[in-house]
Amino acid sequence: MSYTIKPDEFALVLKPVFDADGSWSGSITTGITMGGTEDLPLEVQQHMVGVVTMLSAFLEYGSNNPLIVAEVEEYRDRLLQETFREEFDNDTPDEIEETSNVLVLDRFTRTKGSC
């Protein structure tokens, strides 16, 4: 799936980082792209760049502040539940399956630490 940035749009681009052996390192890189901004007032361009760079900076900040990330994740989850209320109301959490030392998690499962 691809998307063409429209003239008045700014976007944060996320890209996974792969090790030399082709496995995902668990890291991402960020980039910023924008459509043709020449018709936007300079004040708007500056504000949009400020917002998109703040979003990018949060990713780095969050990697060093897991409590902030947990708070933002909870907020995001509430927004999703409010926005897609019907889907959440019709969906019941699956049971967690335990097979040997492996737990099968669903989207309602909350974890602590790395999972």
Secondary structure, DSSP 8 states (H G I E B T S, - for coil): ------TT-EEEEEEEEE-TTS-EEEEEEEEEEE---TTS-HHHHHHHHHHHHHHHHHHHHHHT-HHHHHHHHHHHHHHHHHHTHHHHHT------EEETTEEE--TT---SS--
